Amino acid sequence: MHELSKLHLIAIGGFDPSGGSGILRDGLTARALGSRFRLVGTAWAEQSATHGVEAIDARPRLEVTKAISLALNEAPNGLTAVKIGMVVNAELVGAIATALTGFRGPVVFDPVLGATAGGALFDRAQQSLLEALRPLLSLSTVFTPNAQEAALLCDSIVEAVEESVMAARFLVDQGSRAVVIKGGHLQTAHIADVLLNEGRLTTLTRPRVAGPNVRGTGCSYASSLALYLAGGASFEHACEAAQAHVADAIVRAVPVGSEWHLGHTLPSAA
């Protein structure tokens, strides 16, 4: 097991100006765990909790490819994790997959398909969502859609644990190496994350935290999961630790304007 302070996170995704979600939230998560990070922006997303997505300005493919290459060159060997979030369109999906070819650390892909407050964050053009995302499905160590995203990808209803199980199996059949269907959006009394890895199915449950809707939970889960995996934790233990980290950050949530953000506890200075 490696200490989290020795680890390095490369976060690839969109820039949310509020810092509630996206690569800024990934960086805050890494910092809270004591890890280093580097951010690779795929787009600038103008959005808010009240108005949803108002505009998306995607970066050119070559700029994203170069940024990933620079991040990989500066990352320590054997101590680096990659988290992928908002990928904007199929062209950038291909660019990211190509840039990460040969990377041997854990890659957690958290598909950001739409904003909680409304608005699409991925342009699939004429392709199905699965076809557009497939290059990253097969490349990623773990694929972590929430229940709503899983429903879109599977073209089915995902509101109960049994439906999450079916969605996880479907996504593995479509090329995912391991899947976590995050259960925050399920119609269940408890949070129920469904895990499927190497044929082993597990459901991790945790009481729901009462209070306001908090932004950035999916980003923080995926980022912390990537770091715990890079640290040497087993798949299930890494998922448990990521779930616990997010639950603690929800308890510590802070108001930021008209929305609520995760309240990460930062490590003390040495």
N, C-alpha and C positions, 0 to 999 in steps of 0.2 A: 504493500500500500504506500502511495506517495502522499505527502502532506499537501493539502490544497494550496498552501502558500507557494509551493514550487510549480504550480500548474499555470497554464496559459490558455486563455479562451480566445478563439477567433470567431467573432459574431458577424454573420453575413445577413443583412436584412435592411428594412426600411428605417428611415429617420422620422420619428414622431416628434414634432416640435415641443410637445408638452413634457416629454420624458416619461410619460406613463407607460408606454410600451415600446416595442421596437429595439433597435440596437443600443439605445441609451439605457433601456431597462436591462438589457443583457449585460452591459458593462457594470451597472450598479449591482447586479446579482453577483457577478464575478468578484467585485470589490468587497461585497459583504461576506463572501466566503474566503477572502484573503488572497484571491488569485489575481494574476495579471490578465490584461485583455487587450485586444486590438479590434477595432470596428471597421467593417467593410460595408459601406452603404450601397444599396441597390436602387434606392429612390428616396425622394423627399415627399412625404405624405402630409398634405395640409388637412388636418382633421381635428375634431373636438368631440367631447362627450355629448354635447348638445346638438351639434349640427352634422355629426358623422364625417364621412370623407368628402372633402370639397375639391381636391385636386391631387394628382399624383404626377410627379416629375421623375421619370425613370432615368437612370444613368446609362450611358452608352455601354454596349457589350464589352468593348476593348478596355474601357476604364475599369470596369468591375473585374475583368480577368487580370489586369495588371495589379490592382489593389490586392487581390487574393494571393497572387504570386509574391508580392512584397511581404504580406503578412506571414506566409508560409516560410519564407527565407529567414525571417527574424524570430520564428518560433523555436523553442528548445525541442530537440529531438526526444520523442518518447514521453513528453510531458504536456502535450498540446491536445486540446479538444476543439471541435468545430461545431457551432450551432448555426443552423440556417433557418431564417424566418421568412419574411416577405420577399418573394422572388419575382413579382411583377408580371412577367410574361414568359412564354415558352422559349423565347430567344435567350433570356437571361438564365433560365433553367439549364439550357445546354451549355452556356458559358461557364456557369458555376460547376457543373458536373465535370467538364473538361479540365478546368483549373484545379480541381481537387483529385484528379486521377493520380493514383500512386500514394496519396496521403494514407498513413496507416493508423492514425489515432481514431478515436470515436467521433462519429458525425451524427448529430441529432438534427433531424429535419422536422420543424414544426410549421406545417403549412398555414400561412396567414392568407385566408381567402376573402375575408370581409371584416369590416370593423364592427364592434359591438353596437355602436350607435347608428350603424347603417352605412352602406356603401361598399362596393366591390373593391378588393385590393389585388386582384389577379385577373389579367386579360388573357383568356384562353383562346381567343380568336375563333377559328372553326373547329378546334380540337375538343375532345372530351377532357374534363379535368384530369382524369387518370392518365390519359395519353400524354398530355402536356407535362405532367409532373413525373412521368415514369423514369426519366434518366436519374433523378435524385432519389426515387424510391429504392432502386436497386443499389445505389451507391451508399446510402445512409446506413449507419449501424442501427438506428432506431427511428421510427416514424411516429410522430406524436400528435395526431389530430384530436381536437375536442369532439364531442358528440355531434355538434352541428356540422363541423367540417367533414366528419366521417359520413354523415347522412348525405351530403352533397357528393362526396366521392363515390359512395356506394349506390346512390340514387334510391335510397330507402329511408324509412323512419328509424331514428336511433334515439329513443327516449328511455329505454329500460336496459338493465344490465345484460339481459339475454340478447338484446339487439346490438349492444356493444360487442358482445362475443362474436356474433355473426359478422359484424363489420370487420373486426380484427382478423378473422379467418379469411374473409374475402380479400382484404388488403395484402395479407401474406401470399395468398394465391396469385395476386397481381404483381408480385415481385418484391414486396417489402421483406427485409430480413428479420425484423422484430417490430412489433407495434405496441404502442400504448394509446388506448382510447381514453382520453382524460374525461373524468366523469362529472365535472362541475355543472354541466348543462343538462344532465340526466334528471328525469322526474323521479328522483329517489330521495329518501329521508337523509341518507348519508352520501358523502362523496364516495364514488366507486370508480376507481381507475382499473380498466381491464388491460392486462398485460399478456402478450403472446410472444414467446421467444423459443425457438428450436422445438416447437410443438408443445411446449409447456404453457398452460393457461393458468393465470393467477388473477385474483381480484383483490385489490388493496382498498380497504374502506377506512374512512375517517369522518368524524362528526363535522357537519357544516358549521362554519363560523358565522354567527349572527352579525348583521350590520349592513352597511351600504355595499353596492356593487363596486368592486375594486378592479382597476385596470392593470394589465401587465402580468396576470397570473400565468398565462400560457407561456409567455416569453421567459419568465423567471423559472418556471418548472423545467423547460427544455434546456436552458443554460446551466442550471445547477445539475441536471441529470448528466449532461455532457461532461462536466467537471468531475462529478463523482465517478463516472465510468473511466475517465482518464486517470483518476487516482487509484484505480485498481479494484473498485467495489464490484461485486457481482451485479448482474442485471437487476435482480429483484431488490437487493439492498440499495442500489443506486436509485431505483424508483421510489423506494420507501423514504430515503433521505431527501429526495427532491420534493416529494409530497409534503413531508414535514417542514421543509424550509419554506415552502410557499404558505402553508397554514400559519406558521409563525409570523410571516410578513403580512398576512391578511389581518391578524390580530393587532398588529402595530400600524395599520393603515393610517394615512394622514390625508387631510383635505388639501387639494390643490385647485384653487378656483372653484369651478362647478363640478369637479370630479374627485375621485379618491384614488390615491396611489399606494402601492405597497410600501410598508415601512420597514426597510431592511435595517438590521443592526450591523453597523460597520465594526470591523475588528479594531482593537486598540493599537495605537502606534507603538512600535517596538522601542 
